[in-house]
Amino acid sequence: MATKIRLKRMGQKKSPFYRLVVADTRSPRDGRFVEELGYYNPTVNPAIIEVNREKAEYWLSTGVQMSETVKGIFYRAGVLEKPTTK
């Protein structure tokens, strides 16, 4: 089963928040998922990011791919370190 860490949209119309989930790549965006890793609320200032580091590091160690948005959220949350440029 190919899995990916991606966002699941929740909330009302024009007031979204997102859950970070590990899901099968074939399942729909807001469909079934394997595990929830945290949440992201971009509507408040500053944006709220809550990530369970242990679960995220476990899934990353198994080789799970991330969406580009999740990669940026993980950088801001401190789960991933930014690559150094020379």
One Martini backbone bead per residue (centre of mass of N, CA, C, O) as a GRO file, in nm:
protein
   86
    1MET     BB    1   0.093   0.039   0.027
    2ALA     BB    2   0.060   0.363  -0.068
    3THR     BB    3   0.178   0.642   0.112
    4LYS     BB    4   0.066   0.970   0.253
    5ILE     BB    5   0.123   1.295   0.351
    6ARG     BB    6  -0.170   1.494   0.424
    7LEU     BB    7  -0.454   1.687   0.372
    8LYS     BB    8  -0.759   1.744   0.565
    9ARG     BB    9  -1.056   1.887   0.520
   10MET     BB   10  -1.212   2.120   0.739
   11GLY     BB   11  -1.498   2.276   0.806
   12GLN     BB   12  -1.628   2.547   0.692
   13LYS     BB   13  -1.722   2.770   0.490
   14LYS     BB   14  -1.451   2.990   0.477
   15SER     BB   15  -1.336   2.788   0.742
   16PRO     BB   16  -1.060   2.634   0.739
   17PHE     BB   17  -0.918   2.319   0.836
   18TYR     BB   18  -0.646   2.089   0.907
   19ARG     BB   19  -0.541   1.755   0.869
   20LEU     BB   20  -0.282   1.540   0.942
   21VAL     BB   21  -0.239   1.260   0.723
   22VAL     BB   22  -0.233   0.913   0.669
   23ALA     BB   23  -0.263   0.797   0.329
   24ASP     BB   24  -0.383   0.662   0.069
   25THR     BB   25  -0.337   0.751  -0.260
   26ARG     BB   26  -0.637   0.641  -0.355
   27SER     BB   27  -0.771   0.820  -0.168
   28PRO     BB   28  -0.950   1.067  -0.084
   29ARG     BB   29  -0.900   1.361   0.066
   30ASP     BB   30  -1.166   1.308   0.282
   31GLY     BB   31  -1.111   1.024   0.352
   32ARG     BB   32  -0.954   0.769   0.427
   33PHE     BB   33  -0.730   0.680   0.703
   34VAL     BB   34  -0.469   0.577   0.913
   35GLU     BB   35  -0.343   0.857   1.045
   36GLU     BB   36  -0.311   1.110   1.286
   37LEU     BB   37  -0.076   1.396   1.336
   38GLY     BB   38  -0.261   1.667   1.311
   39TYR     BB   39  -0.284   2.034   1.281
   40TYR     BB   40  -0.415   2.316   1.065
   41ASN     BB   41  -0.458   2.684   1.109
   42PRO     BB   42  -0.477   2.957   0.873
   43THR     BB   43  -0.705   3.176   0.984
   44VAL     BB   44  -0.507   3.261   1.187
   45ASN     BB   45  -0.307   3.507   1.378
   46PRO     BB   46  -0.118   3.289   1.385
   47ALA     BB   47  -0.069   2.995   1.277
   48ILE     BB   48  -0.177   2.671   1.360
   49ILE     BB   49   0.056   2.415   1.479
   50GLU     BB   50   0.001   2.056   1.523
   51VAL     BB   51   0.248   1.802   1.606
   52ASN     BB   52   0.332   1.465   1.617
   53ARG     BB   53   0.654   1.377   1.622
   54GLU     BB   54   0.666   1.070   1.662
   55LYS     BB   55   0.476   0.991   1.432
   56ALA     BB   56   0.620   1.144   1.204
   57GLU     BB   57   0.899   1.004   1.232
   58TYR     BB   58   0.799   0.722   1.182
   59TRP     BB   59   0.680   0.764   0.894
   60LEU     BB   60   0.942   0.876   0.768
   61SER     BB   61   1.111   0.609   0.828
   62THR     BB   62   0.919   0.433   0.623
   63GLY     BB   63   0.886   0.627   0.345
   64VAL     BB   64   0.696   0.852   0.338
   65GLN     BB   65   0.530   1.075   0.161
   66MET     BB   66   0.495   1.426   0.076
   67SER     BB   67   0.356   1.704   0.053
   68GLU     BB   68   0.439   2.027   0.001
   69THR     BB   69   0.274   2.146   0.235
   70VAL     BB   70   0.373   1.954   0.458
   71LYS     BB   71   0.668   2.026   0.435
   72GLY     BB   72   0.631   2.323   0.528
   73ILE     BB   73   0.502   2.257   0.802
   74PHE     BB   74   0.741   2.089   0.913
   75TYR     BB   75   0.943   2.320   0.910
   76ARG     BB   76   0.781   2.512   1.103
   77ALA     BB   77   0.758   2.283   1.339
   78GLY     BB   78   1.049   2.110   1.339
   79VAL     BB   79   1.064   1.821   1.206
   80LEU     BB   80   1.225   1.959   0.987
   81GLU     BB   81   1.516   2.041   0.816
   82LYS     BB   82   1.671   2.266   0.651
   83PRO     BB   83   1.846   2.292   0.384
   84THR     BB   84   2.166   2.350   0.306
   85THR     BB   85   2.337   2.618   0.153
   86LYS     BB   86   2.643   2.707  -0.045
   0.00000   0.00000   0.00000
